[in-house]
Amino acid sequence: MLIATIIGLTGIAVYYVSAVGFEMLSISKQYFSAESMEYKQQLLAVGQGLIAGTQGLICSLLSLVPWIVFSVLIGRRLIQMKA
């Protein structure tokens, strides 16, 4: 149970660190401080690319592994109770 909790919290931490929101905040600050229209268009394209992108496989796996470990542990506990 402890292993599942540790992996789950690690997955949450990795997700929040790599979240698109922080990158979008940085891009929006650059956008509002930019003076040329060409640079603003480039920043808009980068922002649209970030929105269209995915979080990646690592975050998905780290959020899925704790549930699998938890399910296995509960299954083993139920089998032990029946025996």
BELRA-V302796 format. One record per residue. N is the residue number from 1. RES is the residue in three letters. BURIAL is b if it has 24 or more other ideal C-beta (glycine too) atoms within 12 Angstrom, else e. Layout:
N:RES:BURIAL + N:RES:BURIAL
This chain:
1:MET:e + 2:LEU:e + 3:ILE:e + 4:ALA:e + 5:THR:e + 6:ILE:e + 7:ILE:b + 8:GLY:b + 9:LEU:e + 10:THR:e + 11:GLY:b + 12:ILE:e + 13:ALA:e + 14:VAL:e + 15:TYR:b + 16:TYR:e + 17:VAL:e + 18:SER:e + 19:ALA:e + 20:VAL:b + 21:GLY:e + 22:PHE:e + 23:GLU:e + 24:MET:e + 25:LEU:e + 26:SER:e + 27:ILE:b + 28:SER:e + 29:LYS:e + 30:GLN:e + 31:TYR:e + 32:PHE:e + 33:SER:e + 34:ALA:e + 35:GLU:e + 36:SER:e + 37:MET:e + 38:GLU:e + 39:TYR:e + 40:LYS:e + 41:GLN:e + 42:GLN:e + 43:LEU:b + 44:LEU:e + 45:ALA:e + 46:VAL:e + 47:GLY:b + 48:GLN:e + 49:GLY:e + 50:LEU:e + 51:ILE:e + 52:ALA:e + 53:GLY:e + 54:THR:e + 55:GLN:e + 56:GLY:e + 57:LEU:e + 58:ILE:e + 59:CYS:e + 60:SER:e + 61:LEU:e + 62:LEU:b + 63:SER:b + 64:LEU:e + 65:VAL:b + 66:PRO:b + 67:TRP:e + 68:ILE:e + 69:VAL:e + 70:PHE:e + 71:SER:e + 72:VAL:e + 73:LEU:e + 74:ILE:e + 75:GLY:e + 76:ARG:e + 77:ARG:e + 78:LEU:e + 79:ILE:e + 80:GLN:e + 81:MET:e + 82:LYS:e + 83:ALA:e
